Amino acid sequence: MSQGYTPPRRAPRKKLKMPLFGNLGSGNSGQGEQVDWGGKNFTKLVFIVGTLGLLAQMFLPNLWAEKMYDTQSEILDLDLDGSIRKKYTDATNPNDVHYILVVKQKDGTRRKLDLHKADPVFFDQVAVPQRLKKTPGSLDVLVTRFSKLDTTIKIRFLP
């Protein structure tokens, strides 16, 4: 038999490298290159990042939470002069329905009122575009409406 033509062998192609991970996962184990996972401090780095993530989950929601005005004394001492931005109910427990109003003050701050201990008549009579004006020490709220005359509504708390 005759010898057929065999092309000369060429060197193997270089393996592709990812920009941040280098040659992680490429190459053979017999090449002698060892994958460096960040050296000796890799486990410390993973532990620190995990701990920071856990602490952030525990403490950041409490720091970012808005103050909720829900007792009679807090609402009595509250000074309101702004418009209603949100009005919703939290009825996850049917025995304890929370009526929540979010009022944006003229100075830009937000007040969150939870009227779960109050009579829901006040909550039913106000709507989102209306403006509220309340002085501290009084439960009378002046409601500025666009289609009707301004009305004073009293917040009554249930015993």
KEKE-3310 file (N, C-alpha, C; in steps of 0.2 Angstrom, whole numbers, plus 5000, padded with zeros to 4 digits):
npx = (5004:5001:5008:4998:4995:4998:4994:5005:5006:4999:5001:4991:4976:4975:4967:4952:4950:4941:4936:4936:4938:4949:4959:4949:4942:4946:4957:4968:4969:4982:4991:4998:4995:4988:4972:4969:4959:4958:4967:4973:4964:4951:4941:4939:4935:4922:4915:4915:4907:4895:4891:4889:4879:4869:4867:4863:4851:4844:4845:4843:4829:4822:4829:4825:4811:4796:4789:4775:4760:4749:4742:4730:4735:4747:4741:4733:4743:4748:4753:4745:4747:4744:4743:4733:4742:4742:4730:4725:4720:4724:4721:4725:4722:4706:4700:4706:4707:4718:4717:4725:4733:4743:4751:4757:4766:4767:4780:4787:4789:4783:4769:4763:4748:4739:4724:4718:4712:4703:4687:4680:4673:4679:4690:4683:4677:4687:4698:4710:4715:4713:4716:4722:4720:4726:4727:4738:4733:4720:4706:4699:4698:4701:4695:4699:4691:4688:4677:4667:4661:4673:4676:4674:4680:4678:4690:4686:4689:4688:4682)
npy = (4994:5011:5026:5038:5056:5065:5079:5091:5091:5104:5117:5117:5127:5143:5144:5152:5166:5173:5190:5194:5182:5176:5161:5153:5137:5133:5124:5110:5098:5093:5102:5109:5122:5130:5134:5149:5154:5166:5166:5164:5171:5169:5162:5170:5182:5177:5174:5187:5195:5187:5189:5203:5204:5197:5205:5217:5213:5212:5224:5236:5237:5241:5254:5261:5261:5270:5281:5276:5282:5278:5277:5285:5296:5299:5303:5313:5323:5326:5336:5341:5346:5344:5334:5320:5305:5291:5279:5265:5248:5236:5221:5208:5201:5197:5201:5212:5225:5237:5254:5264:5279:5289:5304:5318:5331:5349:5353:5343:5331:5314:5308:5294:5287:5276:5270:5260:5259:5268:5275:5269:5278:5291:5287:5282:5294:5302:5305:5301:5313:5324:5337:5339:5347:5349:5353:5352:5344:5343:5333:5336:5337:5347:5345:5348:5349:5346:5345:5348:5358:5364:5353:5349:5335:5324:5314:5299:5288:5271:5263)
npz = (5000:4997:5004:5011:5010:5024:5033:5041:5059:5068:5081:5096:5097:5106:5122:5125:5135:5149:5153:5167:5174:5170:5166:5171:5172:5160:5149:5153:5166:5166:5162:5171:5176:5189:5196:5203:5216:5222:5231:5248:5255:5250:5256:5267:5261:5255:5267:5273:5264:5264:5277:5278:5269:5276:5287:5281:5276:5288:5295:5287:5281:5293:5295:5284:5285:5286:5298:5307:5311:5322:5335:5346:5353:5346:5333:5338:5342:5330:5316:5302:5285:5270:5255:5251:5246:5244:5247:5256:5261:5273:5274:5279:5290:5294:5305:5310:5302:5293:5290:5279:5276:5266:5267:5259:5265:5264:5265:5259:5266:5271:5279:5287:5290:5301:5303:5310:5323:5323:5319:5304:5296:5293:5285:5274:5269:5263:5249:5236:5229:5237:5249:5266:5281:5297:5314:5328:5343:5340:5334:5323:5305:5291:5276:5259:5245:5228:5220:5229:5243:5255:5269:5286:5295:5308:5317:5324:5337:5341:5356)
capx = (5000:5005:5007:4994:4997:4996:4996:5009:5002:5000:5001:4984:4974:4975:4960:4949:4950:4936:4940:4937:4940:4956:4958:4945:4938:4948:4963:4967:4972:4988:4995:5002:4992:4983:4967:4969:4953:4958:4972:4972:4959:4945:4935:4937:4931:4916:4912:4913:4902:4889:4889:4887:4872:4864:4866:4859:4844:4841:4844:4841:4822:4820:4831:4822:4804:4793:4786:4768:4756:4743:4739:4726:4739:4751:4737:4731:4748:4751:4751:4745:4745:4746:4738:4733:4745:4739:4724:4724:4718:4728:4716:4727:4719:4700:4698:4710:4709:4721:4716:4731:4733:4749:4750:4763:4766:4769:4787:4790:4789:4777:4766:4759:4743:4736:4718:4714:4709:4698:4681:4682:4670:4684:4693:4678:4675:4692:4700:4717:4718:4711:4721:4720:4723:4724:4731:4740:4728:4713:4705:4695:4702:4698:4696:4698:4688:4688:4670:4662:4664:4678:4672:4678:4678:4682:4692:4683:4693:4684:4685)
capy = (5000:5017:5030:5044:5062:5067:5086:5091:5093:5111:5118:5118:5134:5145:5144:5158:5168:5178:5196:5195:5176:5173:5155:5149:5132:5131:5121:5103:5097:5090:5107:5112:5128:5129:5139:5153:5156:5172:5165:5161:5175:5169:5160:5176:5186:5175:5175:5194:5197:5184:5192:5210:5203:5195:5211:5222:5211:5213:5231:5241:5238:5245:5260:5264:5261:5276:5281:5275:5286:5274:5278:5291:5301:5301:5307:5320:5328:5327:5342:5339:5351:5342:5331:5312:5302:5284:5277:5258:5245:5230:5216:5201:5198:5200:5204:5218:5229:5243:5259:5267:5285:5292:5311:5321:5337:5354:5353:5337:5325:5310:5305:5288:5286:5269:5272:5254:5260:5274:5273:5269:5283:5296:5284:5282:5300:5305:5302:5303:5320:5329:5340:5338:5351:5347:5356:5348:5344:5342:5328:5339:5338:5351:5342:5352:5344:5349:5346:5350:5363:5361:5350:5347:5329:5322:5307:5296:5282:5266:5261)
capz = (5000:4997:5010:5009:5012:5030:5034:5047:5065:5070:5088:5097:5098:5113:5125:5126:5142:5151:5155:5174:5177:5167:5163:5175:5169:5153:5150:5156:5173:5166:5159:5176:5178:5194:5196:5209:5217:5226:5236:5254:5258:5247:5261:5272:5257:5255:5274:5275:5259:5266:5283:5276:5266:5281:5291:5277:5276:5295:5298:5282:5281:5299:5294:5278:5286:5287:5304:5306:5316:5323:5341:5346:5355:5340:5328:5341:5342:5323:5312:5295:5280:5263:5251:5251:5240:5244:5252:5255:5267:5274:5277:5279:5295:5293:5312:5311:5296:5294:5285:5279:5272:5265:5266:5258:5267:5259:5265:5255:5270:5270:5285:5286:5296:5301:5307:5312:5329:5322:5315:5296:5292:5291:5279:5268:5266:5260:5243:5235:5227:5242:5254:5273:5286:5304:5319:5334:5349:5338:5329:5317:5299:5286:5269:5254:5240:5221:5217:5234:5247:5260:5274:5292:5297:5315:5317:5330:5339:5344:5363)
cpx = (5004:5003:5003:4997:4994:4999:5000:5005:5004:4999:4993:4983:4974:4968:4958:4949:4944:4939:4941:4939:4946:4955:4954:4941:4941:4955:4962:4971:4980:4993:4999:5000:4987:4979:4968:4963:4953:4964:4970:4966:4952:4939:4934:4933:4923:4912:4910:4907:4895:4887:4886:4880:4867:4862:4862:4852:4840:4840:4842:4833:4820:4823:4827:4814:4802:4790:4778:4765:4750:4739:4735:4731:4744:4747:4734:4736:4751:4748:4751:4743:4748:4741:4739:4736:4743:4734:4723:4722:4723:4724:4718:4724:4712:4697:4701:4712:4712:4719:4722:4731:4740:4748:4756:4762:4768:4777:4791:4790:4783:4775:4762:4754:4740:4730:4714:4711:4703:4692:4682:4678:4674:4688:4689:4677:4681:4695:4707:4719:4716:4717:4718:4724:4721:4729:4732:4735:4721:4712:4700:4700:4698:4700:4695:4697:4688:4681:4665:4665:4668:4674:4677:4675:4682:4684:4690:4687:4688:4687:4688)
cpy = (5006:5022:5036:5050:5063:5074:5086:5094:5101:5112:5119:5125:5136:5145:5151:5160:5174:5184:5196:5188:5173:5166:5150:5144:5130:5128:5114:5103:5095:5096:5110:5118:5127:5135:5143:5156:5162:5171:5162:5165:5174:5167:5166:5181:5184:5176:5182:5196:5194:5187:5199:5209:5202:5201:5216:5220:5212:5220:5236:5242:5242:5252:5264:5265:5268:5276:5281:5278:5282:5274:5284:5297:5304:5305:5313:5325:5329:5333:5340:5345:5349:5338:5323:5310:5295:5283:5269:5255:5238:5225:5209:5197:5201:5203:5210:5221:5235:5247:5263:5273:5287:5299:5314:5329:5343:5355:5347:5331:5321:5308:5299:5287:5279:5270:5265:5254:5265:5271:5274:5275:5289:5293:5284:5288:5304:5301:5304:5310:5326:5331:5340:5344:5350:5350:5352:5349:5344:5336:5330:5340:5342:5348:5346:5348:5349:5350:5348:5355:5360:5358:5348:5340:5327:5315:5304:5290:5278:5264:5255)
cpz = (5000:5003:5007:5012:5019:5032:5040:5053:5066:5078:5090:5098:5105:5116:5126:5134:5143:5154:5163:5177:5175:5164:5167:5171:5162:5154:5153:5162:5172:5163:5165:5179:5183:5194:5203:5210:5222:5231:5243:5257:5255:5252:5266:5268:5257:5261:5275:5270:5262:5273:5282:5273:5271:5285:5288:5277:5283:5297:5293:5281:5287:5298:5289:5279:5288:5294:5303:5312:5317:5330:5341:5348:5350:5335:5331:5341:5335:5320:5305:5290:5273:5260:5252:5245:5239:5249:5251:5261:5267:5278:5277:5285:5295:5300:5313:5305:5297:5288:5285:5274:5272:5263:5265:5260:5262:5259:5262:5259:5269:5277:5283:5292:5295:5306:5308:5319:5329:5319:5308:5292:5289:5284:5273:5265:5263:5254:5241:5233:5232:5247:5261:5276:5293:5309:5325:5339:5347:5334:5323:5311:5294:5279:5264:5248:5233:5219:5222:5238:5252:5266:5280:5295:5303:5314:5324:5331:5343:5351:5363)
residu = (MET:SER:GLN:GLY:TYR:THR:PRO:PRO:ARG:ARG:ALA:PRO:ARG:LYS:LYS:LEU:LYS:MET:PRO:LEU:PHE:GLY:ASN:LEU:GLY:SER:GLY:ASN:SER:GLY:GLN:GLY:GLU:GLN:VAL:ASP:TRP:GLY:GLY:LYS:ASN:PHE:THR:LYS:LEU:VAL:PHE:ILE:VAL:GLY:THR:LEU:GLY:LEU:LEU:ALA:GLN:MET:PHE:LEU:PRO:ASN:LEU:TRP:ALA:GLU:LYS:MET:TYR:ASP:THR:GLN:SER:GLU:ILE:LEU:ASP:LEU:ASP:LEU:ASP:GLY:SER:ILE:ARG:LYS:LYS:TYR:THR:ASP:ALA:THR:ASN:PRO:ASN:ASP:VAL:HIS:TYR:ILE:LEU:VAL:VAL:LYS:GLN:LYS:ASP:GLY:THR:ARG:ARG:LYS:LEU:ASP:LEU:HIS:LYS:ALA:ASP:PRO:VAL:PHE:PHE:ASP:GLN:VAL:ALA:VAL:PRO:GLN:ARG:LEU:LYS:LYS:THR:PRO:GLY:SER:LEU:ASP:VAL:LEU:VAL:THR:ARG:PHE:SER:LYS:LEU:ASP:THR:THR:ILE:LYS:ILE:ARG:PHE:LEU:PRO)
# end
